[in-house]
Amino acid sequence: MLVSDPTSFRWKGLDTIKLERPNLGSQTTVATYQMMQYAMRSVLNEHFGNETVKKLFYEAGEIAGQELCKNAFDTTRDFYGFLSQLQDILRELKIGILRIEKSDVKKMNFMFVVAEDLDCSGFSLTEDSVCDYEEGFIAGIMNAYTNRKFSVKKIDCWTTGNRVCRFEVTLR
């Protein structure tokens, strides 16, 4: 069982999925994930409008990022050890391949580049990016690790013609 309250996401239970799915395991396809995400996004857009949906996906990503950091990271590592661990975990979970393009630890200002990301790699070109969940996800991880608040904004996105998603990560 993932959570005792299906209306409130928490990490507890995610580590038992291999037991719960002995034949299919914990893996799925990117198409399956994107099908769920974009069907959900479509329904929510119909009910609430695009700007509200973007905000909701950001907030959901933030919760997931915080839970992932609290439960899968060694938060005692120094900051560079943390960034290395972040790269490893994102690759291991097949979320994407993270590269740190710019790093100013003194100002806590970074540029993260994610290739082969789960949310929009291979998606058709649009005028609007769809990285709202990833923005929140990265913010949540950074917030949980540092106990400080970060803002994350995508600069480039696969859906707007780039082959990677680029995120500006700044301390609020």
C-alpha positions in Angstrom: 0.0 0.0 0.0 1.5 3.3 -1.1 -0.1 5.6 1.6 -2.8 5.1 4.2 -4.4 8.4 3.0 -4.6 8.5 -0.8 -5.2 12.2 -0.7 -1.8 13.0 0.9 1.4 11.8 -0.8 4.2 10.6 1.4 7.2 8.4 0.6 6.2 5.5 2.9 5.3 2.5 0.8 7.2 3.4 -2.4 9.9 1.0 -1.5 7.5 -2.0 -1.3 6.4 -1.8 -5.0 8.6 -4.7 -6.0 6.8 -6.9 -3.5 3.4 -5.5 -4.7 4.2 -6.1 -8.4 6.2 -9.4 -8.3 5.9 -9.9 -12.1 6.0 -6.4 -13.5 8.3 -4.8 -10.9 8.9 -1.1 -10.4 9.6 -0.1 -14.0 7.2 1.3 -16.6 7.6 3.0 -19.9 8.0 6.7 -20.5 4.9 6.6 -22.8 2.9 5.2 -19.9 4.1 8.0 -17.5 3.5 10.7 -20.2 0.1 9.3 -21.0 -1.0 9.6 -17.3 0.6 13.1 -16.9 -0.8 14.6 -20.1 -4.3 13.1 -19.7 -4.4 14.5 -16.1 -3.1 17.9 -17.4 -5.7 17.9 -20.1 -8.6 17.3 -17.7 -7.3 19.8 -15.1 -6.9 22.4 -17.9 -10.5 22.0 -18.8 -11.6 22.5 -15.2 -9.2 25.1 -13.9 -7.2 26.7 -16.8 -3.6 26.5 -17.8 -2.1 28.9 -15.2 -3.7 27.1 -12.3 -2.6 23.7 -13.6 1.0 24.9 -14.0 0.9 26.0 -10.3 -0.6 22.7 -9.2 2.0 20.7 -11.1 4.8 22.8 -9.6 3.4 22.3 -6.0 3.0 18.5 -6.6 6.6 18.3 -7.9 7.8 20.2 -4.8 6.1 17.7 -2.5 7.6 14.8 -4.4 11.1 16.4 -4.4 11.0 17.0 -0.7 9.9 13.4 0.0 12.5 12.0 -2.3 15.3 14.0 -0.7 14.2 13.1 2.9 13.9 9.4 2.1 16.6 8.7 -0.6 19.4 11.1 0.0 22.2 11.2 2.5 21.6 14.8 3.6 24.8 14.8 5.7 26.9 15.1 2.6 28.6 18.4 1.7 27.0 20.3 -1.1 29.1 19.0 -3.9 28.5 15.4 -2.6 24.8 16.2 -2.6 24.9 17.4 -6.2 26.8 14.2 -7.2 24.2 12.1 -5.4 21.4 14.1 -7.1 22.8 13.2 -10.5 23.1 9.6 -9.5 19.6 9.3 -8.1 17.9 11.1 -11.1 19.7 8.7 -13.4 19.0 5.6 -11.3 15.3 6.5 -11.1 15.4 7.2 -14.9 14.0 10.7 -14.4 16.8 12.2 -16.5 20.5 12.9 -16.9 21.5 15.9 -14.8 24.4 18.2 -15.7 25.3 21.2 -13.6 26.0 23.9 -16.1 26.6 26.8 -13.7 27.3 26.7 -9.9 27.7 29.6 -7.5 27.5 28.0 -4.1 28.2 31.3 -2.4 25.1 32.9 -3.9 23.2 29.5 -4.1 22.5 30.1 -7.8 22.7 27.2 -10.3 21.9 26.2 -13.8 20.7 22.6 -14.1 20.4 20.9 -17.4 18.3 17.7 -17.7 18.7 15.5 -20.8 16.4 12.6 -21.6 13.9 13.9 -19.0 10.9 11.9 -18.2 8.3 14.7 -18.6 8.8 16.0 -22.1 11.6 14.2 -24.0 10.4 13.3 -27.5 7.3 15.4 -27.1 6.0 17.5 -30.0 7.0 21.1 -30.2 4.6 23.6 -28.6 4.7 27.3 -27.7 4.5 26.4 -24.0 6.9 24.3 -22.0 5.5 21.6 -19.7 8.3 21.4 -17.1 6.1 22.7 -14.2 6.3 19.4 -12.3 10.1 19.2 -12.8 10.6 22.9 -11.6 8.8 22.0 -8.4 10.6 18.7 -8.1 14.0 20.4 -8.2 12.8 23.1 -5.8 11.5 20.5 -3.4 14.8 18.6 -3.4 16.9 21.8 -2.9 14.5 23.0 -0.2 14.7 19.8 1.7 18.5 19.4 1.5 19.3 23.0 2.5 16.3 23.9 4.7 16.0 27.1 2.6 13.6 28.1 -0.1 14.5 27.9 -3.8 12.8 29.1 -6.9 13.2 27.0 -10.1 12.4 28.3 -13.5 12.8 26.5 -16.8 14.9 28.5 -19.3 14.8 25.9 -22.1 12.5 23.0 -22.8 12.3 20.1 -25.2 8.8 21.1 -26.2 10.0 24.6 -27.3 12.7 23.2 -29.6 15.6 22.3 -27.3 17.0 18.8 -26.8 17.3 19.4 -23.1 15.5 21.1 -20.3 17.5 23.9 -18.6 16.5 25.2 -15.2 17.6 28.3 -13.3 17.8 27.4 -9.6 18.0 30.4 -7.2 17.7 31.0 -3.5 14.6 33.0 -2.8 
